[in-house]
Amino acid sequence: MNVEIKNLIFSYGKVKALDGVSIALPDGAIGLLGPNGAGKSTLIRILLGFLRPDRGEGRVLGYNIRSEQNTIRRYVGYMPEDDCFIPGMDGVTYTSYLGQLSGMPRQEAMKRAHEVLYYVGLEESRYRMLETYSSGMRQRLKLAQSIVHDPKLIFLDEPTSGLDPQGRIEILELIKDISSKKDIQILISSHILSDIEAVCSFVVILDKGRLAAQGEMDKLKEIDYSMFEMKLKGSTDSFIDRLRSLKYKIEEMEDRLLKVYMPPDRNVQEIFQLAFEEKIQIRHFVKSQTKLEDLFAKVVGVD
């Protein structure tokens, strides 16, 4: 396992950001999901050695997260969500400089900077000042600097942030190529579920500082989540309120379509009985094919 942590606990004052998280990540592309405040950024900072956990232990690439932080950063790349460029530098100088900070000799870092900028499609812009880069170019540059020192593992924090649809597709294709052909493991933290589904084979979902789910994408989708889609005719407010009072989770979609998450101790007949009592017609009722968004809603909860 390239990343393994056990009972990780971290607090910001009285706020517990991580509460006993234990994960073991296999090879391949890993998706890290969770709503705002779930603890994703805190977890990445601990794995990078920027934060020291209050309790728990862990290893990244076999190195201890408490005592070998400098070694971890030598073999790990990081693409931050926010821009963190140095004004007055051009693309190739900046990328080379970060390679040197990772321990590469100056000449080797410059050679490698040219190679990775060509790889991400910035060969024509490598001598431009960073201040002139567009949002899409900045994302490509951040990806380039994360791999300039040939790491074994990279953390990508919201890698498609601020991109148009075509830009998103191109960045995701690069990420898939890195994961499959460059022998580099990838961990992607993103709120865009379709990005995770397109790239990742394994997913970790955090919620309120705790592990909500983890596993191979295909196997998680096979689990019976008792999730149904239905359309109703009639005055539905009372019917929906009664379902929610029985711990059903209801997500209201467009065109009067409802997604209904049925508790494990309930059965489908109860839904039809309630509809009969409320004089509601069920015009459409099918078991949903579980997608990542359905899994996410199930384990994190639907309001």
BAFIMI-319409 format. One record per residue (C-alpha): residue in one letter; chain; x, y, z. Coordinates in steps of 0.1 Angstrom, whole numbers, padded with zeros to 4 digits. Layout:
N
{aa=A&ch=A&x=X&y=Y&z=Z}
...
This chain:
303
{aa=M&ch=A&x=0000&y=0000&z=0000}
{aa=N&ch=A&x=0015&y=0034&z=-0010}
{aa=V&ch=A&x=-0007&y=0052&z=0015}
{aa=E&ch=A&x=-0019&y=0037&z=0048}
{aa=I&ch=A&x=-0031&y=0055&z=0079}
{aa=K&ch=A&x=-0047&y=0043&z=0111}
{aa=N&ch=A&x=-0070&y=0061&z=0135}
{aa=L&ch=A&x=-0059&y=0095&z=0124}
{aa=I&ch=A&x=-0072&y=0124&z=0146}
{aa=F&ch=A&x=-0066&y=0161&z=0140}
{aa=S&ch=A&x=-0083&y=0191&z=0155}
{aa=Y&ch=A&x=-0082&y=0229&z=0149}
{aa=G&ch=A&x=-0088&y=0240&z=0184}
{aa=K&ch=A&x=-0122&y=0226&z=0194}
{aa=V&ch=A&x=-0131&y=0216&z=0159}
{aa=K&ch=A&x=-0122&y=0180&z=0151}
{aa=A&ch=A&x=-0113&y=0179&z=0114}
{aa=L&ch=A&x=-0104&y=0142&z=0113}
{aa=D&ch=A&x=-0120&y=0118&z=0137}
{aa=G&ch=A&x=-0104&y=0083&z=0137}
{aa=V&ch=A&x=-0098&y=0079&z=0100}
{aa=S&ch=A&x=-0082&y=0047&z=0088}
{aa=I&ch=A&x=-0076&y=0040&z=0051}
{aa=A&ch=A&x=-0053&y=0018&z=0030}
{aa=L&ch=A&x=-0050&y=0029&z=-0007}
{aa=P&ch=A&x=-0040&y=0005&z=-0034}
{aa=D&ch=A&x=-0022&y=0014&z=-0066}
{aa=G&ch=A&x=-0040&y=0033&z=-0093}
{aa=A&ch=A&x=-0060&y=0065&z=-0094}
{aa=I&ch=A&x=-0078&y=0073&z=-0061}
{aa=G&ch=A&x=-0107&y=0096&z=-0057}
{aa=L&ch=A&x=-0111&y=0116&z=-0025}
{aa=L&ch=A&x=-0146&y=0129&z=-0020}
{aa=G&ch=A&x=-0166&y=0148&z=0006}
{aa=P&ch=A&x=-0186&y=0179&z=0012}
{aa=N&ch=A&x=-0170&y=0211&z=0024}
{aa=G&ch=A&x=-0156&y=0206&z=0059}
{aa=A&ch=A&x=-0153&y=0169&z=0055}
{aa=G&ch=A&x=-0116&y=0169&z=0062}
{aa=K&ch=A&x=-0102&y=0163&z=0027}
{aa=S&ch=A&x=-0077&y=0192&z=0027}
{aa=T&ch=A&x=-0066&y=0184&z=0062}
{aa=L&ch=A&x=-0059&y=0148&z=0052}
{aa=I&ch=A&x=-0038&y=0158&z=0022}
{aa=R&ch=A&x=-0018&y=0183&z=0044}
{aa=I&ch=A&x=-0011&y=0156&z=0069}
{aa=L&ch=A&x=0000&y=0131&z=0042}
{aa=L&ch=A&x=0023&y=0158&z=0028}
{aa=G&ch=A&x=0038&y=0165&z=0062}
{aa=F&ch=A&x=0025&y=0200&z=0065}
{aa=L&ch=A&x=0004&y=0191&z=0096}
{aa=R&ch=A&x=0012&y=0168&z=0124}
{aa=P&ch=A&x=-0017&y=0146&z=0136}
{aa=D&ch=A&x=-0029&y=0147&z=0172}
{aa=R&ch=A&x=-0032&y=0110&z=0172}
{aa=G&ch=A&x=-0028&y=0080&z=0149}
{aa=E&ch=A&x=-0001&y=0069&z=0126}
{aa=G&ch=A&x=0005&y=0065&z=0089}
{aa=R&ch=A&x=0029&y=0059&z=0061}
{aa=V&ch=A&x=0032&y=0073&z=0026}
{aa=L&ch=A&x=0054&y=0053&z=0002}
{aa=G&ch=A&x=0066&y=0034&z=0033}
{aa=Y&ch=A&x=0078&y=0066&z=0051}
{aa=N&ch=A&x=0064&y=0076&z=0084}
{aa=I&ch=A&x=0042&y=0107&z=0083}
{aa=R&ch=A&x=0055&y=0119&z=0117}
{aa=S&ch=A&x=0092&y=0115&z=0114}
{aa=E&ch=A&x=0100&y=0114&z=0076}
{aa=Q&ch=A&x=0081&y=0143&z=0062}
{aa=N&ch=A&x=0111&y=0157&z=0042}
{aa=T&ch=A&x=0116&y=0123&z=0025}
{aa=I&ch=A&x=0079&y=0120&z=0017}
{aa=R&ch=A&x=0079&y=0154&z=0000}
{aa=R&ch=A&x=0109&y=0144&z=-0021}
{aa=Y&ch=A&x=0089&y=0115&z=-0037}
{aa=V&ch=A&x=0055&y=0131&z=-0038}
{aa=G&ch=A&x=0041&y=0158&z=-0061}
{aa=Y&ch=A&x=0013&y=0183&z=-0052}
{aa=M&ch=A&x=-0010&y=0203&z=-0074}
{aa=P&ch=A&x=-0027&y=0228&z=-0051}
{aa=E&ch=A&x=-0062&y=0241&z=-0057}
{aa=D&ch=A&x=-0052&y=0278&z=-0053}
{aa=D&ch=A&x=-0026&y=0295&z=-0075}
{aa=C&ch=A&x=0008&y=0299&z=-0058}
{aa=F&ch=A&x=0030&y=0313&z=-0085}
{aa=I&ch=A&x=0060&y=0335&z=-0081}
{aa=P&ch=A&x=0055&y=0369&z=-0099}
{aa=G&ch=A&x=0081&y=0378&z=-0125}
{aa=M&ch=A&x=0089&y=0343&z=-0136}
{aa=D&ch=A&x=0082&y=0326&z=-0169}
{aa=G&ch=A&x=0068&y=0291&z=-0170}
{aa=V&ch=A&x=0100&y=0271&z=-0176}
{aa=T&ch=A&x=0120&y=0290&z=-0150}
{aa=Y&ch=A&x=0092&y=0285&z=-0124}
{aa=T&ch=A&x=0089&y=0248&z=-0132}
{aa=S&ch=A&x=0126&y=0243&z=-0131}
{aa=Y&ch=A&x=0129&y=0262&z=-0098}
{aa=L&ch=A&x=0104&y=0238&z=-0081}
{aa=G&ch=A&x=0123&y=0209&z=-0095}
{aa=Q&ch=A&x=0154&y=0222&z=-0078}
{aa=L&ch=A&x=0134&y=0226&z=-0045}
{aa=S&ch=A&x=0126&y=0189&z=-0048}
{aa=G&ch=A&x=0163&y=0181&z=-0048}
{aa=M&ch=A&x=0171&y=0180&z=-0086}
{aa=P&ch=A&x=0204&y=0195&z=-0099}
{aa=R&ch=A&x=0199&y=0228&z=-0117}
{aa=Q&ch=A&x=0207&y=0216&z=-0152}
{aa=E&ch=A&x=0186&y=0184&z=-0149}
{aa=A&ch=A&x=0157&y=0204&z=-0135}
{aa=M&ch=A&x=0157&y=0228&z=-0164}
{aa=K&ch=A&x=0158&y=0199&z=-0189}
{aa=R&ch=A&x=0130&y=0182&z=-0171}
{aa=A&ch=A&x=0110&y=0214&z=-0170}
{aa=H&ch=A&x=0110&y=0217&z=-0208}
{aa=E&ch=A&x=0099&y=0181&z=-0211}
{aa=V&ch=A&x=0069&y=0183&z=-0187}
{aa=L&ch=A&x=0057&y=0217&z=-0202}
{aa=Y&ch=A&x=0058&y=0201&z=-0236}
{aa=Y&ch=A&x=0039&y=0171&z=-0222}
{aa=V&ch=A&x=0010&y=0193&z=-0207}
{aa=G&ch=A&x=0007&y=0214&z=-0239}
{aa=L&ch=A&x=0026&y=0245&z=-0228}
{aa=E&ch=A&x=0056&y=0243&z=-0251}
{aa=E&ch=A&x=0046&y=0275&z=-0269}
{aa=S&ch=A&x=0040&y=0294&z=-0237}
{aa=R&ch=A&x=0069&y=0283&z=-0216}
{aa=Y&ch=A&x=0088&y=0316&z=-0219}
{aa=R&ch=A&x=0057&y=0338&z=-0211}
{aa=M&ch=A&x=0054&y=0355&z=-0178}
{aa=L&ch=A&x=0031&y=0337&z=-0154}
{aa=E&ch=A&x=0010&y=0368&z=-0149}
{aa=T&ch=A&x=-0002&y=0364&z=-0185}
{aa=Y&ch=A&x=-0014&y=0328&z=-0182}
{aa=S&ch=A&x=-0051&y=0321&z=-0186}
{aa=S&ch=A&x=-0069&y=0299&z=-0161}
{aa=G&ch=A&x=-0065&y=0268&z=-0182}
{aa=M&ch=A&x=-0028&y=0275&z=-0187}
{aa=R&ch=A&x=-0023&y=0279&z=-0149}
{aa=Q&ch=A&x=-0039&y=0245&z=-0143}
{aa=R&ch=A&x=-0016&y=0229&z=-0168}
{aa=L&ch=A&x=0014&y=0246&z=-0152}
{aa=K&ch=A&x=0004&y=0233&z=-0118}
{aa=L&ch=A&x=0001&y=0198&z=-0132}
{aa=A&ch=A&x=0035&y=0202&z=-0148}
{aa=Q&ch=A&x=0053&y=0213&z=-0117}
{aa=S&ch=A&x=0037&y=0184&z=-0097}
{aa=I&ch=A&x=0055&y=0159&z=-0119}
{aa=V&ch=A&x=0087&y=0177&z=-0128}
{aa=H&ch=A&x=0108&y=0158&z=-0102}
{aa=D&ch=A&x=0093&y=0124&z=-0114}
{aa=P&ch=A&x=0074&y=0116&z=-0082}
{aa=K&ch=A&x=0060&y=0082&z=-0073}
{aa=L&ch=A&x=0027&y=0097&z=-0060}
{aa=I&ch=A&x=0009&y=0130&z=-0067}
{aa=F&ch=A&x=-0019&y=0147&z=-0049}
{aa=L&ch=A&x=-0042&y=0167&z=-0072}
{aa=D&ch=A&x=-0065&y=0192&z=-0054}
{aa=E&ch=A&x=-0095&y=0202&z=-0076}
{aa=P&ch=A&x=-0074&y=0198&z=-0108}
{aa=T&ch=A&x=-0102&y=0210&z=-0132}
{aa=S&ch=A&x=-0112&y=0240&z=-0111}
{aa=G&ch=A&x=-0121&y=0270&z=-0133}
{aa=L&ch=A&x=-0118&y=0251&z=-0166}
{aa=D&ch=A&x=-0143&y=0252&z=-0195}
{aa=P&ch=A&x=-0157&y=0218&z=-0206}
{aa=Q&ch=A&x=-0131&y=0212&z=-0233}
{aa=G&ch=A&x=-0103&y=0222&z=-0208}
{aa=R&ch=A&x=-0117&y=0197&z=-0183}
{aa=I&ch=A&x=-0116&y=0169&z=-0208}
{aa=E&ch=A&x=-0080&y=0176&z=-0218}
{aa=I&ch=A&x=-0068&y=0178&z=-0182}
{aa=L&ch=A&x=-0086&y=0146&z=-0173}
{aa=E&ch=A&x=-0070&y=0129&z=-0203}
{aa=L&ch=A&x=-0036&y=0140&z=-0191}
{aa=I&ch=A&x=-0043&y=0127&z=-0156}
{aa=K&ch=A&x=-0054&y=0093&z=-0170}
{aa=D&ch=A&x=-0023&y=0091&z=-0191}
{aa=I&ch=A&x=0000&y=0099&z=-0161}
{aa=S&ch=A&x=-0018&y=0073&z=-0140}
{aa=S&ch=A&x=-0017&y=0045&z=-0167}
{aa=K&ch=A&x=0016&y=0051&z=-0185}
{aa=K&ch=A&x=0039&y=0070&z=-0162}
{aa=D&ch=A&x=0038&y=0046&z=-0133}
{aa=I&ch=A&x=0027&y=0074&z=-0110}
{aa=Q&ch=A&x=-0001&y=0069&z=-0084}
{aa=I&ch=A&x=-0026&y=0097&z=-0083}
{aa=L&ch=A&x=-0049&y=0109&z=-0055}
{aa=I&ch=A&x=-0075&y=0134&z=-0067}
{aa=S&ch=A&x=-0095&y=0155&z=-0043}
{aa=S&ch=A&x=-0125&y=0170&z=-0061}
{aa=H&ch=A&x=-0161&y=0180&z=-0057}
{aa=I&ch=A&x=-0169&y=0171&z=-0093}
{aa=L&ch=A&x=-0182&y=0136&z=-0091}
{aa=S&ch=A&x=-0181&y=0130&z=-0129}
{aa=D&ch=A&x=-0143&y=0138&z=-0128}
{aa=I&ch=A&x=-0137&y=0111&z=-0102}
{aa=E&ch=A&x=-0159&y=0086&z=-0120}
{aa=A&ch=A&x=-0141&y=0092&z=-0153}
{aa=V&ch=A&x=-0106&y=0088&z=-0139}
{aa=C&ch=A&x=-0105&y=0068&z=-0106}
{aa=S&ch=A&x=-0108&y=0031&z=-0099}
{aa=F&ch=A&x=-0109&y=0035&z=-0061}
{aa=V&ch=A&x=-0128&y=0060&z=-0040}
{aa=V&ch=A&x=-0126&y=0073&z=-0005}
{aa=I&ch=A&x=-0155&y=0094&z=0009}
{aa=L&ch=A&x=-0151&y=0115&z=0040}
{aa=D&ch=A&x=-0180&y=0132&z=0059}
{aa=K&ch=A&x=-0176&y=0154&z=0090}
{aa=G&ch=A&x=-0141&y=0141&z=0096}
{aa=R&ch=A&x=-0150&y=0105&z=0094}
{aa=L&ch=A&x=-0146&y=0078&z=0068}
{aa=A&ch=A&x=-0180&y=0073&z=0052}
{aa=A&ch=A&x=-0170&y=0047&z=0025}
{aa=Q&ch=A&x=-0140&y=0034&z=0007}
{aa=G&ch=A&x=-0135&y=0007&z=-0019}
{aa=E&ch=A&x=-0132&y=-0001&z=-0056}
{aa=M&ch=A&x=-0156&y=0019&z=-0077}
{aa=D&ch=A&x=-0171&y=-0010&z=-0095}
{aa=K&ch=A&x=-0177&y=-0030&z=-0062}
{aa=L&ch=A&x=-0192&y=0000&z=-0044}
{aa=K&ch=A&x=-0217&y=0004&z=-0073}
{aa=E&ch=A&x=-0228&y=-0032&z=-0070}
{aa=I&ch=A&x=-0240&y=-0027&z=-0035}
{aa=D&ch=A&x=-0278&y=-0026&z=-0031}
{aa=Y&ch=A&x=-0286&y=0008&z=-0019}
{aa=S&ch=A&x=-0323&y=0005&z=-0023}
{aa=M&ch=A&x=-0325&y=0036&z=-0043}
{aa=F&ch=A&x=-0356&y=0042&z=-0065}
{aa=E&ch=A&x=-0367&y=0068&z=-0089}
{aa=M&ch=A&x=-0404&y=0077&z=-0091}
{aa=K&ch=A&x=-0428&y=0103&z=-0105}
{aa=L&ch=A&x=-0461&y=0112&z=-0088}
{aa=K&ch=A&x=-0494&y=0128&z=-0096}
{aa=G&ch=A&x=-0514&y=0147&z=-0071}
{aa=S&ch=A&x=-0506&y=0168&z=-0040}
{aa=T&ch=A&x=-0473&y=0153&z=-0029}
{aa=D&ch=A&x=-0462&y=0174&z=0001}
{aa=S&ch=A&x=-0479&y=0152&z=0028}
{aa=F&ch=A&x=-0468&y=0120&z=0011}
{aa=I&ch=A&x=-0431&y=0131&z=0010}
{aa=D&ch=A&x=-0433&y=0144&z=0046}
{aa=R&ch=A&x=-0446&y=0110&z=0058}
{aa=L&ch=A&x=-0418&y=0092&z=0040}
{aa=R&ch=A&x=-0392&y=0115&z=0056}
{aa=S&ch=A&x=-0407&y=0109&z=0090}
{aa=L&ch=A&x=-0400&y=0072&z=0084}
{aa=K&ch=A&x=-0364&y=0080&z=0077}
{aa=Y&ch=A&x=-0366&y=0078&z=0039}
{aa=K&ch=A&x=-0342&y=0102&z=0022}
{aa=I&ch=A&x=-0358&y=0121&z=-0006}
{aa=E&ch=A&x=-0341&y=0141&z=-0033}
{aa=E&ch=A&x=-0364&y=0162&z=-0055}
{aa=M&ch=A&x=-0352&y=0164&z=-0091}
{aa=E&ch=A&x=-0365&y=0182&z=-0122}
{aa=D&ch=A&x=-0399&y=0173&z=-0139}
{aa=R&ch=A&x=-0413&y=0160&z=-0105}
{aa=L&ch=A&x=-0388&y=0132&z=-0105}
{aa=L&ch=A&x=-0379&y=0119&z=-0070}
{aa=K&ch=A&x=-0350&y=0099&z=-0058}
{aa=V&ch=A&x=-0359&y=0078&z=-0028}
{aa=Y&ch=A&x=-0334&y=0061&z=-0005}
{aa=M&ch=A&x=-0352&y=0034&z=0014}
{aa=P&ch=A&x=-0340&y=0025&z=0049}
{aa=P&ch=A&x=-0329&y=-0012&z=0052}
{aa=D&ch=A&x=-0357&y=-0020&z=0076}
{aa=R&ch=A&x=-0384&y=-0008&z=0052}
{aa=N&ch=A&x=-0399&y=-0024&z=0021}
{aa=V&ch=A&x=-0413&y=-0012&z=-0012}
{aa=Q&ch=A&x=-0449&y=-0021&z=-0003}
{aa=E&ch=A&x=-0449&y=0006&z=0024}
{aa=I&ch=A&x=-0443&y=0033&z=-0003}
{aa=F&ch=A&x=-0474&y=0021&z=-0023}
{aa=Q&ch=A&x=-0495&y=0019&z=0009}
{aa=L&ch=A&x=-0486&y=0054&z=0019}
{aa=A&ch=A&x=-0494&y=0066&z=-0017}
{aa=F&ch=A&x=-0528&y=0049&z=-0014}
{aa=E&ch=A&x=-0535&y=0065&z=0019}
{aa=E&ch=A&x=-0525&y=0100&z=0006}
{aa=K&ch=A&x=-0544&y=0095&z=-0027}
{aa=I&ch=A&x=-0512&y=0098&z=-0047}
{aa=Q&ch=A&x=-0507&y=0082&z=-0081}
{aa=I&ch=A&x=-0473&y=0067&z=-0087}
{aa=R&ch=A&x=-0468&y=0070&z=-0124}
{aa=H&ch=A&x=-0432&y=0059&z=-0126}
{aa=F&ch=A&x=-0413&y=0036&z=-0102}
{aa=V&ch=A&x=-0379&y=0020&z=-0110}
{aa=K&ch=A&x=-0349&y=0008&z=-0092}
{aa=S&ch=A&x=-0320&y=0032&z=-0100}
{aa=Q&ch=A&x=-0287&y=0022&z=-0115}
{aa=T&ch=A&x=-0262&y=0032&z=-0088}
{aa=K&ch=A&x=-0238&y=0059&z=-0100}
{aa=L&ch=A&x=-0212&y=0077&z=-0080}
{aa=E&ch=A&x=-0235&y=0106&z=-0072}
{aa=D&ch=A&x=-0260&y=0081&z=-0058}
{aa=L&ch=A&x=-0234&y=0064&z=-0037}
{aa=F&ch=A&x=-0222&y=0098&z=-0024}
{aa=A&ch=A&x=-0257&y=0109&z=-0015}
{aa=K&ch=A&x=-0263&y=0077&z=0002}
{aa=V&ch=A&x=-0233&y=0076&z=0025}
{aa=V&ch=A&x=-0231&y=0114&z=0031}
{aa=G&ch=A&x=-0268&y=0119&z=0035}
{aa=V&ch=A&x=-0295&y=0138&z=0015}
{aa=D&ch=A&x=-0314&y=0167&z=0031}
